Amino acid sequence: MSLTRKIKTRTRLVKGWIMLYFGRATGNQQLESKGLASRPENNLKQRGGRTKGIFKR
């Protein structure tokens, strides 16, 4: 996985966590649900990059 793609994936992950916890802190359920919804997508992207790296070796 290229460096730019790693950075993009990590920023999406952090953005999801920020939305989740900010939504919980303010009581905004819509923001909290958006943060929760982004988690599986980001996890899959990270795992995809890891498995791609394994097969390159």
C-alpha positions as CSV (number, residue, x, y, z in Angstrom):
1,M,0.0,0.0,0.0
2,S,1.4,3.4,-0.9
3,L,2.1,6.0,1.7
4,T,-0.7,8.3,0.4
5,R,-3.2,5.5,0.6
6,K,-2.1,4.7,4.2
7,I,-2.5,8.3,5.2
8,K,-5.9,8.6,3.7
9,T,-7.1,5.4,5.4
10,R,-5.7,6.5,8.7
11,T,-7.4,9.9,8.5
12,R,-10.7,8.3,7.6
13,L,-10.3,6.1,10.7
14,V,-9.5,9.0,12.9
15,K,-12.4,11.0,11.4
16,G,-14.8,8.1,12.2
17,W,-13.6,8.0,15.8
18,I,-13.9,11.7,16.2
19,M,-17.5,11.7,14.9
20,L,-18.4,8.8,17.2
21,Y,-17.1,10.3,20.4
22,F,-18.1,13.8,19.6
23,G,-21.6,12.5,18.8
24,R,-21.7,10.7,22.2
25,A,-20.4,13.7,24.1
26,T,-23.0,16.1,22.6
27,G,-25.9,13.6,22.5
28,N,-26.1,13.9,18.7
29,Q,-27.2,10.4,17.6
30,Q,-26.9,11.1,13.9
31,L,-23.2,12.0,14.2
32,E,-22.6,9.1,16.5
33,S,-24.2,6.6,14.0
34,K,-22.1,8.1,11.2
35,G,-19.0,7.4,13.2
36,L,-20.1,3.9,13.9
37,A,-20.9,3.2,10.3
38,S,-17.5,4.2,9.1
39,R,-15.7,1.8,11.3
40,P,-16.2,-1.5,9.3
41,E,-15.3,0.2,6.0
42,N,-12.0,1.5,7.4
43,N,-11.1,-1.8,9.0
44,L,-11.6,-3.6,5.7
45,K,-9.4,-1.1,3.9
46,Q,-6.6,-1.5,6.4
47,R,-6.8,-5.3,6.3
48,G,-6.8,-5.2,2.5
49,G,-3.6,-3.3,2.5
50,R,-2.0,-5.7,5.0
51,T,-2.9,-8.8,3.0
52,K,-1.7,-7.2,-0.2
53,G,1.6,-6.6,1.5
54,I,1.9,-10.2,2.6
55,F,1.5,-11.5,-0.9
56,K,4.2,-9.1,-2.2
57,R,6.8,-10.8,-0.1
